[in-house]
Amino acid sequence: MKINFKKLNENAVTPTYGSEFSAGADLYAVTDGDIEISPGQTIFIPTGIAVEIPEGLVGLIFARSGLASKKGLAPANKVGVIDSDYRGQIMVAMLNHGNEVQRISNGERIAQMVIAPFIKAEFTEADELSETSRGEGGFGSTGSK
């Protein structure tokens, strides 16, 4: 699968896969210097690229596990969605979940993008929904083990 992308900044880095079987392509920060993110703060980090995702696919922006677990930095919206008709710069809304100021440097891998198919649903209002054994149970209703 080929995904066209455009560099919007001469320092932008082509998304890369960390290994042969990686599902997510790493996205890189394009900054003029280090960006400090205070605890509880969200900062938009530019990637310097725009993508052309084919119709029927979506780009899902996830945290990088090392950055999230070691520095407490992850996308504020948990999963970013890049629709196939969006042509603007990919920005990562990075939230510092930790208790210490963290830094993002130019060229640092900040998130990963997974290209995935999706189903566009047609929502139909109904008076009743089909019965299931779970019913209305939610938020832990099926137990912890």
N, CA, C and O atoms as a GROMACS GRO file, in nm:
protein
  580
    1MET      N    1   0.085  -0.118   0.000
    1MET     CA    2   0.000   0.000   0.000
    1MET      C    3   0.089   0.123   0.000
    1MET      O    4   0.176   0.138   0.086
    2LYS      N    5   0.068   0.211  -0.095
    2LYS     CA    6   0.144   0.335  -0.101
    2LYS      C    7   0.057   0.449  -0.046
    2LYS      O    8  -0.061   0.462  -0.080
    3ILE      N    9   0.118   0.530   0.038
    3ILE     CA   10   0.053   0.649   0.093
    3ILE      C   11   0.138   0.768   0.050
    3ILE      O   12   0.254   0.779   0.087
    4ASN      N   13   0.078   0.857  -0.028
    4ASN     CA   14   0.149   0.979  -0.066
    4ASN      C   15   0.156   1.073   0.053
    4ASN      O   16   0.060   1.086   0.130
    5PHE      N   17   0.270   1.139   0.068
    5PHE     CA   18   0.282   1.242   0.171
    5PHE      C   19   0.360   1.359   0.114
    5PHE      O   20   0.434   1.346   0.016
    6LYS      N   21   0.341   1.473   0.176
    6LYS     CA   22   0.407   1.595   0.133
    6LYS      C   23   0.481   1.655   0.251
    6LYS      O   24   0.426   1.668   0.360
    7LYS      N   25   0.608   1.690   0.228
    7LYS     CA   26   0.684   1.760   0.332
    7LYS      C   27   0.642   1.907   0.330
    7LYS      O   28   0.652   1.974   0.227
    8LEU      N   29   0.597   1.955   0.443
    8LEU     CA   30   0.558   2.094   0.458
    8LEU      C   31   0.670   2.176   0.520
    8LEU      O   32   0.662   2.298   0.531
    9ASN      N   33   0.775   2.106   0.562
    9ASN     CA   34   0.891   2.168   0.624
    9ASN      C   35   1.012   2.091   0.573
    9ASN      O   36   1.010   1.968   0.568
   10GLU      N   37   1.117   2.161   0.537
   10GLU     CA   38   1.236   2.095   0.481
   10GLU      C   39   1.300   1.998   0.579
   10GLU      O   40   1.373   1.908   0.538
   11ASN      N   41   1.274   2.014   0.710
   11ASN     CA   42   1.330   1.925   0.812
   11ASN      C   43   1.240   1.807   0.846
   11ASN      O   44   1.274   1.726   0.932
   12ALA      N   45   1.127   1.797   0.779
   12ALA     CA   46   1.034   1.687   0.807
   12ALA      C   47   1.099   1.553   0.775
   12ALA      O   48   1.182   1.543   0.684
   13VAL      N   49   1.059   1.451   0.850
   13VAL     CA   50   1.113   1.317   0.834
   13VAL      C   51   1.003   1.225   0.781
   13VAL      O   52   0.890   1.228   0.829
   14THR      N   53   1.038   1.145   0.683
   14THR     CA   54   0.946   1.045   0.629
   14THR      C   55   0.904   0.948   0.739
   14THR      O   56   0.991   0.899   0.812
   15PRO      N   57   0.775   0.917   0.753
   15PRO     CA   58   0.734   0.816   0.852
   15PRO      C   59   0.806   0.684   0.826
   15PRO      O   60   0.825   0.644   0.711
   16THR      N   61   0.846   0.618   0.934
   16THR     CA   62   0.920   0.493   0.922
   16THR      C   63   0.862   0.387   1.016
   16THR      O   64   0.803   0.418   1.119
   17TYR      N   65   0.881   0.261   0.977
   17TYR     CA   66   0.842   0.149   1.061
   17TYR      C   67   0.964   0.102   1.138
   17TYR      O   68   1.073   0.089   1.081
   18GLY      N   69   0.947   0.076   1.268
   18GLY     CA   70   1.059   0.036   1.354
   18GLY      C   71   1.109  -0.104   1.329
   18GLY      O   72   1.225  -0.136   1.358
   19SER      N   73   1.022  -0.190   1.276
   19SER     CA   74   1.064  -0.327   1.247
   19SER      C   75   0.979  -0.380   1.132
   19SER      O   76   0.883  -0.316   1.089
   20GLU      N   77   1.015  -0.496   1.083
   20GLU     CA   78   0.947  -0.556   0.969
   20GLU      C   79   0.797  -0.576   0.992
   20GLU      O   80   0.717  -0.564   0.899
   21PHE      N   81   0.758  -0.605   1.116
   21PHE     CA   82   0.618  -0.636   1.144
   21PHE      C   83   0.547  -0.526   1.224
   21PHE      O   84   0.439  -0.551   1.279
   22SER      N   85   0.604  -0.407   1.231
   22SER     CA   86   0.540  -0.296   1.301
   22SER      C   87   0.411  -0.256   1.230
   22SER      O   88   0.408  -0.244   1.108
   23ALA      N   89   0.305  -0.236   1.305
   23ALA     CA   90   0.178  -0.192   1.248
   23ALA      C   91   0.175  -0.041   1.232
   23ALA      O   92   0.111   0.011   1.140
   24GLY      N   93   0.243   0.030   1.322
   24GLY     CA   94   0.242   0.176   1.319
   24GLY      C   95   0.371   0.233   1.265
   24GLY      O   96   0.480   0.187   1.297
   25ALA      N   97   0.356   0.336   1.181
   25ALA     CA   98   0.472   0.409   1.128
   25ALA      C   99   0.502   0.526   1.221
   25ALA      O  100   0.412   0.603   1.255
   26ASP      N  101   0.627   0.539   1.262
   26ASP     CA  102   0.665   0.646   1.352
   26ASP      C  103   0.654   0.782   1.286
   26ASP      O  104   0.690   0.800   1.170
   27LEU      N  105   0.601   0.878   1.362
   27LEU     CA  106   0.593   1.018   1.320
   27LEU      C  107   0.694   1.097   1.402
   27LEU      O  108   0.714   1.070   1.520
   28TYR      N  109   0.757   1.195   1.339
   28TYR     CA  110   0.868   1.269   1.398
   28TYR      C  111   0.832   1.414   1.422
   28TYR      O  112   0.760   1.476   1.342
   29ALA      N  113   0.882   1.470   1.532
   29ALA     CA  114   0.861   1.611   1.563
   29ALA      C  115   0.945   1.698   1.472
   29ALA      O  116   1.060   1.666   1.441
   30VAL      N  117   0.888   1.809   1.430
   30VAL     CA  118   0.962   1.912   1.357
   30VAL      C  119   0.949   2.041   1.438
   30VAL      O  120   0.845   2.106   1.437
   31THR      N  121   1.057   2.074   1.509
   31THR     CA  122   1.055   2.190   1.599
   31THR      C  123   1.178   2.275   1.576
   31THR      O  124   1.276   2.231   1.516
   32ASP      N  125   1.173   2.399   1.627
   32ASP     CA  126   1.288   2.489   1.618
   32ASP      C  127   1.386   2.466   1.732
   32ASP      O  128   1.494   2.524   1.734
   33GLY      N  129   1.349   2.384   1.826
   33GLY     CA  130   1.431   2.353   1.944
   33GLY      C  131   1.350   2.265   2.035
   33GLY      O  132   1.242   2.217   1.997
   34ASP      N  133   1.400   2.242   2.155
   34ASP     CA  134   1.326   2.160   2.249
   34ASP      C  135   1.196   2.228   2.289
   34ASP      O  136   1.190   2.350   2.306
   35ILE      N  137   1.092   2.147   2.303
   35ILE     CA  138   0.963   2.194   2.351
   35ILE      C  139   0.940   2.133   2.488
   35ILE      O  140   0.944   2.011   2.504
   36GLU      N  141   0.916   2.218   2.588
   36GLU     CA  142   0.888   2.169   2.722
   36GLU      C  143   0.738   2.152   2.740
   36GLU      O  144   0.659   2.237   2.699
   37ILE      N  145   0.701   2.041   2.804
   37ILE     CA  146   0.561   2.014   2.832
   37ILE      C  147   0.550   1.991   2.982
   37ILE      O  148   0.603   1.893   3.035
   38SER      N  149   0.481   2.081   3.050
   38SER     CA  150   0.463   2.072   3.195
   38SER      C  151   0.361   1.964   3.230
   38SER      O  152   0.279   1.927   3.145
   39PRO      N  153   0.365   1.912   3.353
   39PRO     CA  154   0.265   1.813   3.395
   39PRO      C  155   0.122   1.866   3.372
   39PRO      O  156   0.090   1.979   3.409
   40GLY      N  157   0.039   1.784   3.310
   40GLY     CA  158  -0.099   1.821   3.282
   40GLY      C  159  -0.118   1.911   3.161
   40GLY      O  160  -0.232   1.941   3.125
   41GLN      N  161  -0.011   1.952   3.098
   41GLN     CA  162  -0.018   2.043   2.983
   41GLN      C  163  -0.024   1.966   2.852
   41GLN      O  164   0.035   1.859   2.838
   42THR      N  165  -0.098   2.022   2.757
   42THR     CA  166  -0.106   1.968   2.621
   42THR      C  167  -0.043   2.068   2.526
   42THR      O  168  -0.076   2.187   2.529
   43ILE      N  169   0.046   2.021   2.441
   43ILE     CA  170   0.113   2.104   2.340
   43ILE      C  171   0.094   2.036   2.205
   43ILE      O  172   0.109   1.914   2.193
   44PHE      N  173   0.063   2.115   2.102
   44PHE     CA  174   0.053   2.061   1.966
   44PHE      C  175   0.193   2.055   1.906
   44PHE      O  176   0.260   2.157   1.892
   45ILE      N  177   0.235   1.935   1.870
   45ILE     CA  178   0.367   1.913   1.812
   45ILE      C  179   0.352   1.890   1.661
   45ILE      O  180   0.284   1.796   1.620
   46PRO      N  181   0.414   1.976   1.578
   46PRO     CA  182   0.404   1.957   1.433
   46PRO      C  183   0.493   1.843   1.385
   46PRO      O  184   0.599   1.816   1.441
   47THR      N  185   0.447   1.775   1.280
   47THR     CA  186   0.527   1.670   1.217
   47THR      C  187   0.589   1.716   1.086
   47THR      O  188   0.681   1.653   1.034
   48GLY      N  189   0.539   1.828   1.033
   48GLY     CA  190   0.593   1.879   0.907
   48GLY      C  191   0.548   1.804   0.784
   48GLY      O  192   0.601   1.826   0.676
   49ILE      N  193   0.450   1.715   0.800
   49ILE     CA  194   0.400   1.640   0.683
   49ILE      C  195   0.248   1.644   0.676
   49ILE      O  196   0.179   1.660   0.776
   50ALA      N  197   0.199   1.628   0.554
   50ALA     CA  198   0.058   1.605   0.526
   50ALA      C  199   0.051   1.474   0.448
   50ALA      O  200   0.145   1.440   0.377
   51VAL      N  201  -0.060   1.402   0.461
   51VAL     CA  202  -0.073   1.273   0.394
   51VAL      C  203  -0.198   1.268   0.308
   51VAL      O  204  -0.294   1.342   0.330
   52GLU      N  205  -0.196   1.179   0.211
   52GLU     CA  206  -0.310   1.154   0.123
   52GLU      C  207  -0.353   1.009   0.146
   52GLU      O  208  -0.303   0.917   0.081
   53ILE      N  209  -0.446   0.993   0.238
   53ILE     CA  210  -0.492   0.859   0.273
   53ILE      C  211  -0.604   0.820   0.176
   53ILE      O  212  -0.699   0.896   0.158
   54PRO      N  213  -0.594   0.703   0.115
   54PRO     CA  214  -0.696   0.661   0.019
   54PRO      C  215  -0.835   0.649   0.083
   54PRO      O  216  -0.848   0.618   0.201
   55GLU      N  217  -0.938   0.673   0.002
   55GLU     CA  218  -1.075   0.660   0.046
   55GLU      C  219  -1.099   0.519   0.100
   55GLU      O  220  -1.051   0.422   0.042
   56GLY      N  221  -1.172   0.509   0.210
   56GLY     CA  222  -1.199   0.379   0.273
   56GLY      C  223  -1.098   0.342   0.380
   56GLY      O  224  -1.114   0.242   0.449
   57LEU      N  225  -0.993   0.424   0.393
   57LEU     CA  226  -0.892   0.401   0.495
   57LEU      C  227  -0.886   0.523   0.586
   57LEU      O  228  -0.935   0.630   0.551
   58VAL      N  229  -0.826   0.505   0.703
   58VAL     CA  230  -0.809   0.613   0.799
   58VAL      C  231  -0.669   0.601   0.859
   58VAL      O  232  -0.616   0.491   0.870
   59GLY      N  233  -0.611   0.713   0.896
   59GLY     CA  234  -0.485   0.713   0.969
   59GLY      C  235  -0.516   0.730   1.117
   59GLY      O  236  -0.575   0.831   1.156
   60LEU      N  237  -0.478   0.634   1.198
   60LEU     CA  238  -0.503   0.641   1.342
   60LEU      C  239  -0.372   0.671   1.413
   60LEU      O  240  -0.274   0.599   1.397
   61ILE      N  241  -0.371   0.778   1.491
   61ILE     CA  242  -0.250   0.824   1.558
   61ILE      C  243  -0.252   0.775   1.703
   61ILE      O  244  -0.339   0.812   1.782
   62PHE      N  245  -0.155   0.690   1.735
   62PHE     CA  246  -0.144   0.630   1.868
   62PHE      C  247  -0.015   0.677   1.937
   62PHE      O  248   0.076   0.729   1.873
   63ALA      N  249  -0.012   0.657   2.069
   63ALA     CA  250   0.110   0.684   2.146
   63ALA      C  251   0.220   0.586   2.107
   63ALA      O  252   0.192   0.475   2.063
   64ARG      N  253   0.342   0.628   2.125
   64ARG     CA  254   0.456   0.536   2.118
   64ARG      C  255   0.470   0.480   2.260
   64ARG      O  256   0.474   0.556   2.356
   65SER      N  257   0.476   0.349   2.272
   65SER     CA  258   0.473   0.288   2.405
   65SER      C  259   0.586   0.334   2.496
   65SER      O  260   0.564   0.357   2.614
   66GLY      N  261   0.706   0.348   2.443
   66GLY     CA  262   0.818   0.393   2.525
   66GLY      C  263   0.800   0.534   2.576
   66GLY      O  264   0.827   0.562   2.693
   67LEU      N  265   0.756   0.623   2.490
   67LEU     CA  266   0.735   0.763   2.528
   67LEU      C  267   0.626   0.772   2.634
   67LEU      O  268   0.637   0.849   2.730
   68ALA      N  269   0.521   0.694   2.618
   68ALA     CA  270   0.409   0.698   2.712
   68ALA      C  271   0.447   0.637   2.846
   68ALA      O  272   0.415   0.693   2.951
   69SER      N  273   0.515   0.522   2.844
   69SER     CA  274   0.544   0.454   2.969
   69SER      C  275   0.665   0.511   3.043
   69SER      O  276   0.671   0.504   3.166
   70LYS      N  277   0.760   0.567   2.972
   70LYS     CA  278   0.881   0.618   3.037
   70LYS      C  279   0.874   0.768   3.068
   70LYS      O  280   0.930   0.813   3.168
   71LYS      N  281   0.805   0.844   2.981
   71LYS     CA  282   0.799   0.989   3.001
   71LYS      C  283   0.658   1.039   3.034
   71LYS      O  284   0.641   1.155   3.071
   72GLY      N  285   0.558   0.953   3.021
   72GLY     CA  286   0.421   0.996   3.049
   72GLY      C  287   0.364   1.084   2.939
   72GLY      O  288   0.268   1.157   2.964
   73LEU      N  289   0.420   1.077   2.817
   73LEU     CA  290   0.373   1.160   2.706
   73LEU      C  291   0.294   1.075   2.607
   73LEU      O  292   0.342   0.973   2.558
   74ALA      N  293   0.172   1.119   2.579
   74ALA     CA  294   0.084   1.046   2.487
   74ALA      C  295  -0.014   1.146   2.426
   74ALA      O  296  -0.039   1.252   2.483
   75PRO      N  297  -0.071   1.111   2.310
   75PRO     CA  298  -0.171   1.200   2.250
   75PRO      C  299  -0.285   1.230   2.347
   75PRO      O  300  -0.339   1.140   2.411
   76ALA      N  301  -0.321   1.357   2.357
   76ALA     CA  302  -0.426   1.401   2.451
   76ALA      C  303  -0.560   1.340   2.416
   76ALA      O  304  -0.640   1.312   2.506
   77ASN      N  305  -0.586   1.319   2.288
   77ASN     CA  306  -0.714   1.263   2.246
   77ASN      C  307  -0.711   1.111   2.240
   77ASN      O  308  -0.802   1.049   2.187
   78LYS      N  309  -0.607   1.051   2.295
   78LYS     CA  310  -0.585   0.906   2.303
   78LYS      C  311  -0.560   0.844   2.167
   78LYS      O  312  -0.459   0.776   2.148
   79VAL      N  313  -0.650   0.865   2.071
   79VAL     CA  314  -0.629   0.819   1.934
   79VAL      C  315  -0.670   0.932   1.841
   79VAL      O  316  -0.786   0.974   1.839
   80GLY      N  317  -0.575   0.981   1.764
   80GLY     CA  318  -0.606   1.082   1.664
   80GLY      C  319  -0.660   1.016   1.539
   80GLY      O  320  -0.625   0.902   1.508
   81VAL      N  321  -0.745   1.087   1.467
   81VAL     CA  322  -0.806   1.034   1.345
   81VAL      C  323  -0.771   1.126   1.229
   81VAL      O  324  -0.804   1.245   1.230
   82ILE      N  325  -0.704   1.070   1.128
   82ILE     CA  326  -0.673   1.144   1.006
   82ILE      C  327  -0.764   1.088   0.896
   82ILE      O  328  -0.741   0.977   0.847
   83ASP      N  329  -0.865   1.165   0.858
   83ASP     CA  330  -0.960   1.122   0.756
   83ASP      C  331  -0.898   1.131   0.617
   83ASP      O  332  -0.801   1.204   0.596
   84SER      N  333  -0.954   1.056   0.523
   84SER     CA  334  -0.898   1.051   0.388
   84SER      C  335  -0.910   1.183   0.313
   84SER      O  336  -0.839   1.203   0.214
   85ASP      N  337  -0.997   1.273   0.356
   85ASP     CA  338  -1.011   1.401   0.286
   85ASP      C  339  -0.932   1.514   0.352
   85ASP      O  340  -0.939   1.628   0.306
   86TYR      N  341  -0.857   1.484   0.459
   86TYR     CA  342  -0.777   1.587   0.527
   86TYR      C  343  -0.642   1.599   0.460
   86TYR      O  344  -0.574   1.499   0.436
   87ARG      N  345  -0.601   1.722   0.428
   87ARG     CA  346  -0.472   1.745   0.362
   87ARG      C  347  -0.383   1.841   0.439
   87ARG      O  348  -0.281   1.886   0.387
   88GLY      N  349  -0.420   1.873   0.563
   88GLY     CA  350  -0.338   1.962   0.644
   88GLY      C  351  -0.225   1.887   0.713
   88GLY      O  352  -0.214   1.765   0.704
   89GLN      N  353  -0.142   1.963   0.783
   89GLN     CA  354  -0.030   1.906   0.855
   89GLN      C  355  -0.079   1.816   0.968
   89GLN      O  356  -0.176   1.848   1.038
   90ILE      N  357  -0.014   1.704   0.985
   90ILE     CA  358  -0.043   1.618   1.100
   90ILE      C  359   0.021   1.682   1.222
   90ILE      O  360   0.142   1.704   1.228
   91MET      N  361  -0.063   1.711   1.320
   91MET     CA  362  -0.019   1.766   1.447
   91MET      C  363  -0.053   1.664   1.555
   91MET      O  364  -0.159   1.601   1.550
   92VAL      N  365   0.036   1.646   1.650
   92VAL     CA  366   0.009   1.554   1.761
   92VAL      C  367  -0.014   1.638   1.886
   92VAL      O  368   0.076   1.710   1.930
   93ALA      N  369  -0.134   1.628   1.942
   93ALA     CA  370  -0.168   1.698   2.066
   93ALA      C  371  -0.109   1.615   2.181
   93ALA      O  372  -0.172   1.521   2.228
   94MET      N  373   0.011   1.651   2.226
   94MET     CA  374   0.084   1.571   2.324
   94MET      C  375   0.054   1.619   2.465
   94MET      O  376   0.072   1.736   2.498
   95LEU      N  377   0.005   1.525   2.548
   95LEU     CA  378  -0.029   1.554   2.687
   95LEU      C  379   0.074   1.490   2.778
   95LEU      O  380   0.112   1.374   2.761
   96ASN      N  381   0.120   1.567   2.877
   96ASN     CA  382   0.212   1.516   2.978
   96ASN      C  383   0.128   1.462   3.094
   96ASN      O  384   0.073   1.540   3.172
   97HIS      N  385   0.119   1.329   3.105
   97HIS     CA  386   0.043   1.264   3.212
   97HIS      C  387   0.126   1.250   3.339
   97HIS      O  388   0.074   1.212   3.444
   98GLY      N  389   0.254   1.281   3.331
   98GLY     CA  390   0.344   1.260   3.444
   98GLY      C  391   0.347   1.376   3.542
   98GLY      O  392   0.264   1.467   3.537
   99ASN      N  393   0.445   1.370   3.632
   99ASN     CA  394   0.460   1.472   3.737
   99ASN      C  395   0.580   1.562   3.716
   99ASN      O  396   0.607   1.649   3.798
  100GLU      N  397   0.654   1.542   3.606
  100GLU     CA  398   0.774   1.620   3.579
  100GLU      C  399   0.765   1.684   3.440
  100GLU      O  400   0.699   1.631   3.351
  101VAL      N  401   0.832   1.797   3.423
  101VAL     CA  402   0.841   1.860   3.292
  101VAL      C  403   0.914   1.764   3.199
  101VAL      O  404   1.016   1.707   3.236
  102GLN      N  405   0.861   1.748   3.077
  102GLN     CA  406   0.924   1.662   2.977
  102GLN      C  407   0.957   1.746   2.854
  102GLN      O  408   0.899   1.852   2.832
  103ARG      N  409   1.052   1.698   2.775
  103ARG     CA  410   1.095   1.770   2.656
  103ARG      C  411   1.080   1.683   2.532
  103ARG      O  412   1.103   1.562   2.533
  104ILE      N  413   1.040   1.750   2.424
  104ILE     CA  414   1.038   1.688   2.292
  104ILE      C  415   1.141   1.764   2.209
  104ILE      O  416   1.140   1.887   2.206
  105SER      N  417   1.228   1.691   2.142
  105SER     CA  418   1.333   1.752   2.060
  105SER      C  419   1.301   1.737   1.912
  105SER      O  420   1.227   1.646   1.872
  106ASN      N  421   1.356   1.824   1.831
  106ASN     CA  422   1.342   1.814   1.687
  106ASN      C  423   1.391   1.678   1.640
  106ASN      O  424   1.498   1.632   1.680
  107GLY      N  425   1.312   1.614   1.554
  107GLY     CA  426   1.349   1.484   1.500
  107GLY      C  427   1.315   1.366   1.588
  107GLY      O  428   1.340   1.252   1.550
  108GLU      N  429   1.258   1.391   1.706
  108GLU     CA  430   1.221   1.282   1.797
  108GLU      C  431   1.094   1.212   1.749
  108GLU      O  432   1.002   1.277   1.700
  109ARG      N  433   1.090   1.081   1.764
  109ARG     CA  434   0.969   1.006   1.730
  109ARG      C  435   0.865   1.034   1.839
  109ARG      O  436   0.890   1.010   1.957
  110ILE      N  437   0.747   1.084   1.798
  110ILE     CA  438   0.650   1.130   1.898
  110ILE      C  439   0.519   1.051   1.899
  110ILE      O  440   0.447   1.055   1.998
  111ALA      N  441   0.489   0.980   1.793
  111ALA     CA  442   0.364   0.905   1.785
  111ALA      C  443   0.379   0.804   1.672
  111ALA      O  444   0.480   0.802   1.603
  112GLN      N  445   0.277   0.721   1.656
  112GLN     CA  446   0.277   0.626   1.545
  112GLN      C  447   0.142   0.628   1.476
  112GLN      O  448   0.038   0.644   1.539
  113MET      N  449   0.147   0.613   1.344
  113MET     CA  450   0.025   0.615   1.264
  113MET      C  451   0.000   0.478   1.204
  113MET      O  452   0.086   0.420   1.138
  114VAL      N  453  -0.120   0.427   1.230
  114VAL     CA  454  -0.165   0.300   1.173
  114VAL      C  455  -0.267   0.332   1.064
  114VAL      O  456  -0.363   0.405   1.089
  115ILE      N  457  -0.247   0.278   0.945
  115ILE     CA  458  -0.343   0.294   0.836
  115ILE      C  459  -0.438   0.175   0.844
  115ILE      O  460  -0.394   0.060   0.843
  116ALA      N  461  -0.568   0.202   0.853
  116ALA     CA  462  -0.665   0.093   0.873
  116ALA      C  463  -0.792   0.118   0.792
  116ALA      O  464  -0.830   0.232   0.767
  117PRO      N  465  -0.857   0.009   0.752
  117PRO     CA  466  -0.989   0.024   0.687
  117PRO      C  467  -1.095   0.054   0.793
  117PRO      O  468  -1.076   0.027   0.911
  118PHE      N  469  -1.206   0.108   0.748
  118PHE     CA  470  -1.316   0.133   0.841
  118PHE      C  471  -1.448   0.109   0.769
  118PHE      O  472  -1.454   0.104   0.646
  119ILE      N  473  -1.552   0.093   0.846
  119ILE     CA  474  -1.686   0.075   0.792
  119ILE      C  475  -1.766   0.199   0.826
  119ILE      O  476  -1.776   0.237   0.942
  120LYS      N  477  -1.823   0.262   0.726
  120LYS     CA  478  -1.909   0.378   0.748
  120LYS      C  479  -2.051   0.326   0.765
  120LYS      O  480  -2.109   0.267   0.674
  121ALA      N  481  -2.106   0.348   0.883
  121ALA     CA  482  -2.238   0.295   0.918
  121ALA      C  483  -2.350   0.389   0.876
  121ALA      O  484  -2.332   0.510   0.866
  122GLU      N  485  -2.464   0.330   0.850
  122GLU     CA  486  -2.587   0.406   0.831
  122GLU      C  487  -2.667   0.389   0.959
  122GLU      O  488  -2.711   0.278   0.990
  123PHE      N  489  -2.687   0.495   1.034
  123PHE     CA  490  -2.756   0.487   1.162
  123PHE      C  491  -2.906   0.498   1.139
  123PHE      O  492  -2.955   0.592   1.078
  124THR      N  493  -2.979   0.399   1.191
  124THR     CA  494  -3.124   0.392   1.175
  124THR      C  495  -3.188   0.389   1.313
  124THR      O  496  -3.157   0.302   1.395
  125GLU      N  497  -3.274   0.484   1.340
  125GLU     CA  498  -3.342   0.488   1.469
  125GLU      C  499  -3.440   0.372   1.478
  125GLU      O  500  -3.511   0.341   1.383
  126ALA      N  501  -3.444   0.306   1.596
  126ALA     CA  502  -3.533   0.193   1.619
  126ALA      C  503  -3.604   0.212   1.753
  126ALA      O  504  -3.549   0.273   1.845
  127ASP      N  505  -3.724   0.159   1.764
  127ASP     CA  506  -3.799   0.166   1.890
  127ASP      C  507  -3.744   0.067   1.992
  127ASP      O  508  -3.748   0.093   2.112
  128GLU      N  509  -3.694  -0.046   1.945
  128GLU     CA  510  -3.639  -0.151   2.032
  128GLU      C  511  -3.510  -0.203   1.970
  128GLU      O  512  -3.490  -0.197   1.849
  129LEU      N  513  -3.422  -0.255   2.056
  129LEU     CA  514  -3.299  -0.319   2.011
  129LEU      C  515  -3.305  -0.467   2.048
  129LEU      O  516  -3.376  -0.504   2.140
  130SER      N  517  -3.231  -0.551   1.977
  130SER     CA  518  -3.234  -0.695   2.004
  130SER      C  519  -3.180  -0.723   2.144
  130SER      O  520  -3.096  -0.649   2.195
  131GLU      N  521  -3.230  -0.828   2.205
  131GLU     CA  522  -3.189  -0.870   2.339
  131GLU      C  523  -3.057  -0.945   2.333
  131GLU      O  524  -3.030  -1.016   2.236
  132THR      N  525  -2.975  -0.930   2.437
  132THR     CA  526  -2.852  -1.007   2.453
  132THR      C  527  -2.842  -1.051   2.599
  132THR      O  528  -2.915  -1.000   2.684
  133SER      N  529  -2.753  -1.146   2.628
  133SER     CA  530  -2.736  -1.190   2.766
  133SER      C  531  -2.675  -1.080   2.852
  133SER      O  532  -2.697  -1.077   2.973
  134ARG      N  533  -2.599  -0.991   2.793
  134ARG     CA  534  -2.537  -0.881   2.868
  134ARG      C  535  -2.636  -0.769   2.894
  134ARG      O  536  -2.634  -0.707   3.000
  135GLY      N  537  -2.721  -0.742   2.798
  135GLY     CA  538  -2.820  -0.636   2.815
  135GLY      C  539  -2.757  -0.500   2.832
  135GLY      O  540  -2.672  -0.460   2.752
  136GLU      N  541  -2.797  -0.428   2.935
  136GLU     CA  542  -2.748  -0.292   2.959
  136GLU      C  543  -2.625  -0.287   3.049
  136GLU      O  544  -2.580  -0.179   3.086
  137GLY      N  545  -2.572  -0.402   3.086
  137GLY     CA  546  -2.456  -0.404   3.175
  137GLY      C  547  -2.334  -0.343   3.108
  137GLY      O  548  -2.303  -0.374   2.993
  138GLY      N  549  -2.265  -0.258   3.179
  138GLY     CA  550  -2.145  -0.192   3.127
  138GLY      C  551  -2.050  -0.156   3.239
  138GLY      O  552  -2.080  -0.181   3.356
  139PHE      N  553  -1.938  -0.097   3.205
  139PHE     CA  554  -1.839  -0.049   3.301
  139PHE      C  555  -1.805  -0.155   3.405
  139PHE      O  556  -1.821  -0.133   3.525
  140GLY      N  557  -1.757  -0.269   3.359
  140GLY     CA  558  -1.712  -0.374   3.447
  140GLY      C  559  -1.817  -0.478   3.480
  140GLY      O  560  -1.795  -0.563   3.567
  141SER      N  561  -1.929  -0.473   3.413
  141SER     CA  562  -2.039  -0.565   3.446
  141SER      C  563  -2.006  -0.710   3.413
  141SER      O  564  -2.073  -0.800   3.464
  142THR      N  565  -1.906  -0.735   3.329
  142THR     CA  566  -1.872  -0.874   3.295
  142THR      C  567  -1.765  -0.930   3.388
  142THR      O  568  -1.720  -1.043   3.368
  143GLY      N  569  -1.724  -0.855   3.488
  143GLY     CA  570  -1.625  -0.902   3.585
  143GLY      C  571  -1.483  -0.864   3.549
  143GLY      O  572  -1.456  -0.807   3.444
  144SER      N  573  -1.392  -0.897   3.642
  144SER     CA  574  -1.252  -0.860   3.622
  144SER      C  575  -1.164  -0.979   3.584
  144SER      O  576  -1.047  -0.960   3.549
  145LYS      N  577  -1.216  -1.100   3.589
  145LYS     CA  578  -1.136  -1.218   3.553
  145LYS      C  579  -1.213  -1.306   3.459
  145LYS      O  580  -1.162  -1.410   3.416
   0.00000   0.00000   0.00000
